Amino acid sequence: MLTAHTIKILQSLDKKKFRQKYNLFLVEGNKTITELFNSNFKIKEIFSTDPQKLDRPDMSITHISENELKKISFLQNPKDSVAVCYLNEEKKLDDSDLQLVLDGIQDPGNMGTIIRLADWFGIEQIICSKDTVDFYNPKVIMASMGSFTRVNIIYQDLGEYLSETKNVNIGTDMEGENIYSFQKPEKMNLILGNEGNGMRPETEEYIEKSLMIPRFGKSQSTESLNVSMAAGIILGQLFGVRE
């Protein structure tokens, strides 16, 4: 049985300040929780309405009622289990041949989808501006579908990073080079800007080339693509022309 104090702490983890205060975040659903078992994330405890489904005799799993699950879940329709995990200490990896750089991405769904895309295409690291949505946000964790366990995500001053990186900094712009004729450099950063405002001017200063996705439809009603959708199209093309 969950105590009122434990419930209060777990409910507070939807806010960044409390995740940092307690050094904890939540992962929901057996499928995503099993991703944790082979990752470097440390699990503090697991609460489940059916512990046997997780099949982890080496791990203590607390049985809770469906009513208790509803109290600690951030989902409208709670799944079977909730894992309480410790935040990982940030550690930057060396720049790889292709990295994503996020400049002020705010929507948790977009962030989670971008993490999932990075995992799909084998991108090991995402560099985020300090005001990009926290990837420990419950909605980001849910949208990433476990991919957050395989992608290194760090937050730092983008000006500092972009001025020092040896990768070519590539942005997106409606006046940029057609993605379908673009010759990918050996090492590059794909920079994705804020959903509403795009890249901030101080980030644009470090852009060496810009890309655009041409519009083939005749309608002018669609002004732009969702940032995660654009990322998927660009990555698909970049990897599609690899030798």
C-alpha positions as CSV (number, residue, x, y, z in Angstrom):
1,M,0.0,0.0,0.0
2,L,1.3,3.5,-0.9
3,T,1.5,6.1,1.8
4,A,0.1,9.5,1.3
5,H,3.6,10.9,1.5
6,T,4.9,8.6,-1.3
7,I,1.9,9.5,-3.5
8,K,2.6,13.2,-2.9
9,I,6.2,12.9,-4.0
10,L,5.4,10.8,-7.1
11,Q,2.7,13.2,-8.2
12,S,5.1,16.1,-7.9
13,L,7.5,14.5,-10.4
14,D,5.6,16.0,-13.3
15,K,7.5,19.3,-12.5
16,K,11.2,19.7,-13.3
17,K,12.0,21.4,-9.9
18,F,10.7,18.4,-8.0
19,R,12.5,15.9,-10.3
20,Q,15.7,17.7,-9.5
21,K,14.9,18.1,-5.8
22,Y,14.3,14.3,-5.4
23,N,16.7,13.3,-8.2
24,L,13.9,11.0,-9.5
25,F,11.6,10.6,-12.6
26,L,8.8,8.2,-13.6
27,V,8.6,5.7,-16.4
28,E,5.2,4.2,-17.1
29,G,4.1,0.9,-18.7
30,N,5.7,-2.5,-18.7
31,K,7.0,-2.2,-22.3
32,T,9.0,0.9,-21.6
33,I,10.1,-0.3,-18.1
34,T,11.7,-3.4,-19.6
35,E,13.8,-1.1,-21.7
36,L,15.3,0.2,-18.4
37,F,16.6,-3.2,-17.5
38,N,19.3,-3.1,-20.2
39,S,20.2,0.6,-19.8
40,N,22.4,2.6,-17.5
41,F,19.4,4.1,-15.7
42,K,19.1,3.0,-12.1
43,I,15.6,1.9,-10.9
44,K,14.7,2.9,-7.3
45,E,11.5,1.0,-7.1
46,I,8.6,-0.4,-9.2
47,F,4.9,-0.3,-8.4
48,S,2.6,-2.6,-10.4
49,T,-0.9,-3.9,-10.4
50,D,0.4,-7.3,-11.7
51,P,4.1,-7.7,-10.7
52,Q,4.4,-11.2,-12.3
53,K,4.0,-9.7,-15.8
54,L,7.4,-8.0,-15.4
55,D,9.0,-11.3,-14.5
56,R,11.9,-9.9,-12.6
57,P,12.7,-12.2,-9.6
58,D,15.9,-10.2,-8.9
59,M,14.0,-6.9,-8.4
60,S,11.6,-5.9,-5.6
61,I,8.2,-4.9,-7.1
62,T,5.5,-3.5,-4.9
63,H,2.0,-4.7,-5.7
64,I,-0.5,-1.8,-5.8
65,S,-4.2,-1.5,-6.6
66,E,-5.6,0.1,-9.8
67,N,-6.9,3.0,-7.7
68,E,-3.4,3.6,-6.3
69,L,-1.9,3.4,-9.9
70,K,-4.3,6.1,-11.0
71,K,-3.1,8.4,-8.2
72,I,0.6,8.2,-9.3
73,S,0.2,7.9,-13.0
74,F,0.4,10.9,-15.4
75,L,-1.7,9.0,-18.0
76,Q,-5.4,9.5,-18.5
77,N,-5.7,5.7,-18.9
78,P,-2.9,4.3,-16.6
79,K,-1.0,1.3,-17.7
80,D,0.1,-1.7,-15.6
81,S,3.2,-0.4,-13.8
82,V,5.2,2.7,-12.8
83,A,9.0,2.7,-12.3
84,V,10.7,5.3,-10.1
85,C,14.2,6.0,-11.5
86,Y,17.1,8.1,-10.6
87,L,18.2,10.9,-12.9
88,N,21.4,10.1,-14.7
89,E,24.4,12.4,-14.4
90,E,25.0,14.2,-17.7
91,K,28.1,13.1,-19.6
92,K,28.9,14.5,-23.0
93,L,30.1,12.0,-25.6
94,D,32.6,12.9,-28.4
95,D,30.9,14.4,-31.4
96,S,29.7,11.6,-33.8
97,D,29.3,11.9,-37.6
98,L,25.7,13.1,-37.3
99,Q,24.2,14.8,-34.3
100,L,21.0,16.6,-33.6
101,V,21.0,20.0,-31.9
102,L,17.8,21.4,-30.5
103,D,17.3,25.1,-30.1
104,G,14.4,25.8,-27.7
105,I,12.2,22.9,-28.6
106,Q,9.2,23.2,-26.2
107,D,6.6,20.6,-27.0
108,P,7.2,17.3,-25.1
109,G,5.6,15.3,-27.9
110,N,8.0,16.7,-30.4
111,M,10.9,16.1,-28.1
112,G,10.0,12.5,-27.5
113,T,9.5,11.9,-31.2
114,I,12.8,13.4,-32.0
115,I,14.5,11.2,-29.4
116,R,12.8,8.2,-31.0
117,L,13.9,9.3,-34.5
118,A,17.5,9.6,-33.2
119,D,17.3,6.1,-31.9
120,W,15.8,4.7,-35.1
121,F,18.6,6.3,-37.2
122,G,21.4,5.3,-34.8
123,I,22.2,8.9,-33.6
124,E,23.8,8.5,-30.3
125,Q,23.7,12.1,-29.0
126,I,21.4,15.1,-28.9
127,I,22.7,18.5,-27.8
128,C,20.0,20.7,-26.3
129,S,19.8,24.4,-25.5
130,K,19.2,24.9,-21.8
131,D,15.6,26.1,-22.4
132,T,14.7,23.0,-24.4
133,V,12.0,20.9,-22.7
134,D,13.4,18.6,-20.0
135,F,13.6,15.1,-21.5
136,Y,12.7,13.7,-18.0
137,N,9.3,15.3,-18.5
138,P,6.7,12.5,-18.3
139,K,5.2,13.3,-21.7
140,V,8.7,13.2,-23.3
141,I,9.5,9.9,-21.7
142,M,6.1,8.5,-22.9
143,A,6.5,9.8,-26.5
144,S,10.1,8.5,-26.8
145,M,8.8,4.9,-26.2
146,G,11.9,3.8,-24.4
147,S,14.3,5.4,-26.9
148,F,15.6,7.8,-24.2
149,T,17.5,4.8,-22.7
150,R,19.7,4.6,-25.9
151,V,20.3,8.3,-26.8
152,N,22.6,10.5,-24.8
153,I,20.9,13.9,-24.2
154,I,22.8,16.8,-22.8
155,Y,21.9,20.5,-22.1
156,Q,24.4,23.2,-22.6
157,D,25.0,26.7,-24.0
158,L,24.5,26.3,-27.7
159,G,26.8,29.3,-28.6
160,E,29.6,27.7,-26.7
161,Y,29.0,24.3,-28.3
162,L,28.5,25.4,-31.9
163,S,31.5,27.6,-31.8
164,E,33.8,24.7,-30.7
165,T,32.4,21.7,-32.6
166,K,34.3,20.3,-35.6
167,N,31.0,19.2,-37.2
168,V,29.5,21.4,-39.9
169,N,26.5,23.2,-38.5
170,I,23.5,22.7,-40.7
171,G,20.2,24.6,-40.2
172,T,16.8,24.5,-41.8
173,D,15.3,27.4,-43.7
174,M,12.7,27.9,-46.5
175,E,15.5,29.6,-48.5
176,G,18.0,26.8,-47.9
177,E,19.4,24.1,-50.2
178,N,17.0,21.4,-51.5
179,I,17.4,18.4,-49.2
180,Y,17.1,16.1,-52.2
181,S,20.2,17.5,-53.9
182,F,22.2,18.2,-50.7
183,Q,25.6,16.6,-50.4
184,K,26.0,15.5,-46.8
185,P,29.3,16.5,-45.2
186,E,31.3,13.8,-43.4
187,K,30.5,15.2,-40.0
188,M,27.5,17.4,-39.3
189,N,25.1,18.8,-36.7
190,L,21.5,19.1,-37.8
191,I,20.0,22.1,-35.9
192,L,16.3,22.2,-35.3
193,G,14.7,25.4,-34.0
194,N,11.7,26.3,-31.8
195,E,8.3,25.2,-33.0
196,G,6.9,28.8,-33.4
197,N,10.0,31.0,-33.7
198,G,12.6,28.7,-35.4
199,M,16.2,29.2,-34.5
200,R,17.1,32.2,-32.4
201,P,19.4,34.8,-34.2
202,E,22.4,34.0,-32.0
203,T,22.2,30.4,-33.0
204,E,21.9,31.3,-36.7
205,E,25.3,33.0,-36.5
206,Y,26.9,29.6,-36.4
207,I,25.0,28.1,-39.3
208,E,27.3,27.2,-42.2
209,K,24.6,25.8,-44.5
210,S,20.8,25.6,-44.6
211,L,18.4,23.0,-45.9
212,M,14.8,23.1,-47.0
213,I,12.2,20.5,-47.7
214,P,10.5,21.4,-51.0
215,R,6.8,21.7,-51.2
216,F,5.2,19.4,-53.8
217,G,1.6,20.1,-53.1
218,K,-0.2,23.1,-54.7
219,S,-2.0,24.2,-51.6
220,Q,-0.4,27.2,-49.8
221,S,-2.5,26.6,-46.6
222,T,0.3,24.5,-44.9
223,E,2.9,27.1,-44.0
224,S,5.4,24.7,-42.5
225,L,6.0,21.2,-41.2
226,N,5.9,20.1,-37.6
227,V,9.6,20.1,-36.3
228,S,9.6,16.4,-35.6
229,M,8.0,15.6,-38.9
230,A,10.6,17.7,-40.7
231,A,13.4,16.0,-38.7
232,G,12.1,12.6,-39.9
233,I,12.1,13.6,-43.6
234,I,15.5,15.1,-43.4
235,L,17.1,12.2,-41.6
236,G,15.5,9.7,-44.0
237,Q,17.0,11.6,-46.9
238,L,20.4,12.0,-45.3
239,F,20.7,8.3,-44.5
240,G,19.1,7.3,-47.8
241,V,21.9,8.7,-49.8
242,R,24.7,7.2,-47.8
243,E,27.3,5.3,-49.8
